[in-house]
Amino acid sequence: MLGKGVVGGGGGTKGPKPSFVSYVRPEEIHTNEKEVTEKEVTLHLLPGEQLLCEASTVLKYVQEDSCQHGVYGRLVCTDFKIAFLGDDESALDNDETQFKNKVIGENDITLHCVDQIYGVFDEKKKTLFGQLKKYPGKLIIHCKDFRVFQFCLGYTKEEEVKRIVSGIIHHTQAPKLLKRLFLFSYATAAQNNTVTDPKNHTVMFDTLKDWCWELERTKGNMKYKAVSVNEGYKVCERLPAYFVVPTPLPEENVQRFQGHGIPIWCWSCHNGSALLKMSALPKEQDDGILQIQKSFLDGIYKTIHRSPYEIVKTEDVSSNFLSLQEIQTAYSKFKQLFLTDNSTEFWDTDIKWFSLLESSSWLDIIRRCLKKAIEITECMEAQNMNVLLLEENASDLCCLISSLVQLMMDPHCRTRIGFQSLIQKEWVMGGHCFLDRCNHLRQNDKEEVPVFLLFLDCVWQLVHQHPPAFEFTETYLTVLSDSLYIPIFSTFFFNSPHQKDANMGREGQDAQSKPLNLLTVWDWSVQFEPKAQTLLKNPLYVEKPKLDKGQRKGMRFKHQRQLSLPLTQSKSSPKRGFFREETDHLIKNLLGKRISKLINSSDELQDNFREFYDSWHSKSTDYHGLLLPHIEGPEIKVWAQRYLRWIPEAQILGGGQVATMSKLLEMMEEVQSLQEKIDERHHSQQVPQAEAPCLLRNSARLSSLFPFALLQRHSSKPVLPTSGWKALGDEDDLAKREDEFVDLGDV
């Protein structure tokens, strides 16, 4: 198992203690302490950030089999981050043009990003938590963004070791109160210099006007209405202040069960079909209350199911789909593939990497999510059905599936502003419990389920398969996933809009107190310079051509109502009731999840959406129309940039997506240059296009780890097939042989 290997010398042989090669003799460290202090790098603190503890003469090192080296410096812990300040700053920077984050440095770890902390005692690795009786000589930190930091404390003073280790453990693992998060300290201190981006047009969906705009954009205002019945969160703290319901629904029905059991509108298709979601009613044992609930739901169902004009298909994602426990278990196994402490451990894992990947079931879960989204897309697009997603709180899998469906059907959601607005609508205002699911307060590990990261992984599959359809890049998705753990943005740090407003001073405050103005993650200028932001925008994105007024009239879509049989006559109309058990649900309950999974996956040609799926893939792709992913086994891949970016052994020098992108950008620049010459001859002025990032123009200096690392060290292991390099001879013999070139392809 990963993480259980001996940390230290290569091949498990015990080396002399300490197990690293020091560039400075121990006696020189103590005699030259004053000289070292003069070269210390300054600690940069954010507004409101406070230094808690620190330790000097710490070695941050990189391990290459039995050879170890690194850089001496200070290890500090603040109420925002853990940071290493090297004495030799130049040795820590890979390149002066590296893709840098203005908030988080290369050697900074936000407290929320810490996943596990390990200590090494006599070459034995143990998990650290609580109060320690004995302190380790080596500290290993596994991060949620898959970085692994190793610090040797062998030459650090004993008092400083106790202080820094205890401080890091306490401030990263002890349960916290919401108001104690750095988010509030930063917002209070930075009240007067809050950065806002005037070019940011992300729709926040925190006003009635925003919802009305979305209804008008999707032509959903013909059947649905925006309501303000929950203004001030008088009805339900789980729902946003404003949302959309079917027009015939009386507003008093929303108040009856405190917002539960109400169909909430998500999005409308061009043909008039709509996607809705609904949370379950409270579970009651009393027969009288159950009868009242049944009568209430029957009335709701008649409101949205009016055959033959409006046919509704219900999808109970809480019982007929994935469970949160499955997602949590799969991700826990999956992430261990990328959290390797040294190259020896990497190569040991490499032998059985694909079998470990398969046993984690993470890629299978991605496939099931995409498959479910395609099924719903087929119902809306081909059969003109409304689809109602059911879930206990409608804030986990409902958010995931509804977002994927909109991404596949609505080209606006594939622009950067549209995608950000989608996340605001479905996840932030949709009440996804970011605080619990990311375990920001460290209060309940069982609630930590990476549902939003699963969504981003599903989005990456679409971006990877259809690059010209998306205005944003995989680098954008990667830094968005990193932003989950940066506590200066309010976007991913609350369980509901009510919780955010209640803690920002907008509720229950006196007139003199000024509400906090928290940053939103969508203002990318806070994290990146304009030059770096160019890597977030896809230069290959195909913009939708603008039509003149005459063409627009002819192309205008009209809502269609289904007046006869469904388009596919072989399929029966799925008239589902809220209290009617269906045959497929019954089979799953009788046979169990394991057998039903085999039945569903054994022959995908039997799937009810196969005809729709095959028909779409047989035609040329319209990047501004419906977009479906390939879901066959080999097409669902590992998101290499996010998961492998910190592993030097996994890099492809001058290759991978970087080489492909650089060649395409060179061609685009050449075409642009030719176009400018043509325009000059016609005495016309051409508006210059955004320049390609200069970092990409010399792909020979880069690797597939770009832009998070340029060139990193080579592993001393030869690149050989994973069928067993150990069987080919002794390690010393392998090291002497010439490396053979093996095309690893695309991971």
Helices and strands as residue ranges (DSSP letters): G 10-12, H 26-31, H 33-38, E 51-64, E 67-78, E 81-86, H 89-92, E 108-110, G 111-113, E 114-121, E 124-127, E 138-143, E 148-152, H 158-173, G 178-180, H 182-189, H 208-218, G 220-222, E 224-227, G 231-233, E 243-246, H 251-256, E 264-268, E 274-279, H 287-304, E 312-316, H 324-335, H 343-350, H 353-360, H 362-381, E 386-391, H 397-409, G 411-414, H 416-423, I 424-428, H 434-437, G 445-447, H 451-465, G 467-469, H 474-482, G 483-485, H 497-503, G 524-526, H 530-533, G 534-536, H 549-555, H 583-602, G 604-606, H 610-617, G 633-635, H 640-644, G 648-650, H 657-681, G 694-696, G 699-701, G 725-728, H 731-736
